[in-house]
Amino acid sequence: MNFTAATQRPKLHIGCFPFIRDFKDTSDSIYYNANMVVRGTSLFAMLSGAYVLMPAVGYTFILDPFMHTVAEIKESVSFEECPILYHNLPLGELLSSEKHVFDEQVSWDVLQQILAGFPEKASKIQGTLVPRRSVSVNLLESGQWKWSEDAPGTPAGAGEGVVL
């Protein structure tokens, strides 16, 4: 899932997580635990070469492309004490004209190796978890569509229009 986004070499990725617990908190789901969120986000930062900003209620952080946490606010810090996270990003890196890197972990060659190495015995039956959809840019820009509960994995949206 991250491969296609990382191949576009973003310079800045703003993630969104509703709520992240501190690292030592094990009472919640693993999906809200800072250990899991930071690990997954770090992988994207490294593969894409992007700075990653992760705003959230609770633990919020910024990663550099080398997976280092360069700024953070822990869940235990009160909102009154620290209401917003600040960090200066290197403007030169963000304005870089680099669009593709041909000899990196996320490249066309690597994708071809993944496809060529896919095991013969592995099932090639398409499930219903991630159905293939094609939506034109014109349709997206028209405002004539809405999300539908009929499409697996998408919440229902408000308004009239084309149902995906």
C-alpha positions as CSV (number, residue, x, y, z in Angstrom):
1,M,0.0,0.0,0.0
2,N,2.9,2.4,0.8
3,F,4.8,1.4,-2.3
4,T,2.8,3.4,-4.8
5,A,2.8,6.5,-2.7
6,A,6.6,6.2,-1.9
7,T,7.5,5.9,-5.6
8,Q,6.1,9.4,-6.1
9,R,8.9,10.7,-3.9
10,P,6.8,13.1,-1.7
11,K,8.9,15.6,0.3
12,L,6.3,16.0,3.0
13,H,3.6,13.5,4.2
14,I,1.0,14.6,6.7
15,G,-0.5,11.5,8.3
16,C,-3.6,11.5,10.4
17,F,-4.3,9.3,13.3
18,P,-7.3,9.9,15.6
19,F,-5.6,9.0,18.9
20,I,-2.2,7.7,19.8
21,R,-1.3,6.5,23.3
22,D,2.1,7.0,24.8
23,F,4.8,4.3,24.4
24,K,4.4,2.6,27.8
25,D,0.6,2.4,27.6
26,T,-0.5,-1.1,26.7
27,S,-4.1,-0.8,27.7
28,D,-5.5,0.1,24.3
29,S,-5.5,-1.6,20.9
30,I,-2.1,-2.0,19.2
31,Y,-3.4,0.3,16.5
32,Y,-3.4,3.3,19.0
33,N,-0.1,2.4,20.6
34,A,2.8,4.8,19.8
35,N,5.2,1.9,19.2
36,M,3.1,0.5,16.3
37,V,2.3,3.9,14.8
38,V,5.8,5.2,14.8
39,R,7.2,2.0,13.4
40,G,4.8,2.0,10.4
41,T,5.3,5.7,9.8
42,S,9.1,5.4,10.1
43,L,9.0,2.8,7.3
44,F,7.2,5.2,5.0
45,A,9.5,8.1,5.9
46,M,12.6,5.9,5.0
47,L,11.2,4.4,1.8
48,S,9.8,7.7,0.4
49,G,12.5,10.1,1.7
50,A,9.8,12.3,3.1
51,Y,9.3,14.2,6.4
52,V,6.3,12.8,8.1
53,L,4.0,14.9,10.3
54,M,1.7,12.9,12.4
55,P,-1.0,15.1,14.1
56,A,-3.1,13.2,16.7
57,V,-4.8,13.5,19.9
58,G,-2.4,12.2,22.5
59,Y,1.1,11.5,21.2
60,T,2.0,13.6,18.1
61,F,5.3,13.6,16.3
62,I,7.4,14.6,13.3
63,L,9.9,12.2,11.6
64,D,12.7,13.0,9.2
65,P,13.5,10.8,6.2
66,F,16.0,8.9,8.2
67,M,13.3,7.8,10.7
68,H,14.5,10.1,13.5
69,T,11.9,11.7,15.7
70,V,12.7,15.4,15.3
71,A,9.8,16.8,17.4
72,E,7.2,15.3,19.6
73,I,4.5,16.0,22.2
74,K,3.8,13.1,24.5
75,E,0.3,12.2,25.6
76,S,1.2,12.9,29.2
77,V,1.9,16.6,28.4
78,S,-1.2,18.8,29.0
79,F,-2.7,20.7,26.1
80,E,-2.5,23.9,28.2
81,E,1.3,23.4,28.6
82,C,2.0,22.6,24.9
83,P,-1.0,23.2,22.6
84,I,0.8,22.9,19.3
85,L,3.9,21.2,17.9
86,Y,6.5,23.3,16.1
87,H,9.5,22.3,14.0
88,N,11.5,24.0,11.3
89,L,11.9,21.8,8.2
90,P,14.7,22.4,5.7
91,L,13.1,24.3,2.9
92,G,15.8,23.3,0.4
93,E,14.9,19.6,0.8
94,L,11.2,20.3,0.5
95,L,11.7,22.2,-2.7
96,S,13.9,19.7,-4.3
97,S,13.1,18.8,-7.9
98,E,13.8,15.1,-7.5
99,K,10.8,13.2,-8.8
100,H,12.1,9.6,-9.1
101,V,15.0,7.6,-7.8
102,F,15.9,4.7,-10.1
103,D,18.2,2.8,-7.8
104,E,16.3,2.7,-4.5
105,Q,14.2,0.2,-2.6
106,V,11.0,1.8,-4.0
107,S,11.5,1.7,-7.8
108,W,10.1,0.0,-10.9
109,D,12.9,-2.6,-10.9
110,V,12.1,-3.6,-7.3
111,L,8.4,-3.9,-8.2
112,Q,9.3,-6.2,-11.1
113,Q,11.4,-8.3,-8.7
114,I,8.5,-8.6,-6.3
115,L,6.2,-9.7,-9.1
116,A,8.7,-12.1,-10.6
117,G,9.3,-13.6,-7.2
118,F,5.7,-14.1,-6.2
119,P,5.3,-17.7,-5.3
120,E,3.6,-20.0,-7.8
121,K,1.7,-21.8,-5.1
122,A,0.3,-18.5,-3.6
123,S,-3.4,-18.0,-4.4
124,K,-4.1,-15.5,-7.2
125,I,-7.8,-15.2,-6.5
126,Q,-8.9,-11.6,-5.9
127,G,-10.8,-11.2,-2.7
128,T,-13.4,-8.6,-1.8
129,L,-11.3,-6.6,0.8
130,V,-9.7,-4.4,-1.8
131,P,-11.8,-4.3,-4.9
132,R,-10.3,-2.6,-7.9
133,R,-11.9,0.8,-8.8
134,S,-11.1,3.3,-11.4
135,V,-12.3,6.8,-11.0
136,S,-11.5,9.6,-13.4
137,V,-10.0,12.9,-12.3
138,N,-12.9,14.7,-14.0
139,L,-15.4,12.8,-11.8
140,L,-13.4,13.5,-8.6
141,E,-13.2,17.2,-9.5
142,S,-16.9,17.5,-10.4
143,G,-18.1,17.0,-6.9
144,Q,-20.8,14.6,-8.3
145,W,-19.8,11.5,-6.3
146,K,-20.0,10.3,-2.7
147,W,-18.6,7.4,-0.7
148,S,-20.9,4.4,-0.2
149,E,-21.3,1.7,2.4
150,D,-21.9,-0.6,-0.6
151,A,-18.2,-0.3,-1.5
152,P,-16.2,-2.4,1.0
153,G,-13.9,-0.3,3.3
154,T,-15.5,3.1,2.5
155,P,-17.7,5.1,4.8
156,A,-21.0,6.5,3.6
157,G,-20.8,10.2,2.6
158,A,-23.3,12.9,2.6
159,G,-24.9,14.5,-0.4
160,E,-26.2,13.3,-3.7
161,G,-24.2,12.2,-6.7
162,V,-22.5,9.2,-8.2
163,V,-22.0,6.3,-5.8
164,L,-18.6,4.6,-6.0
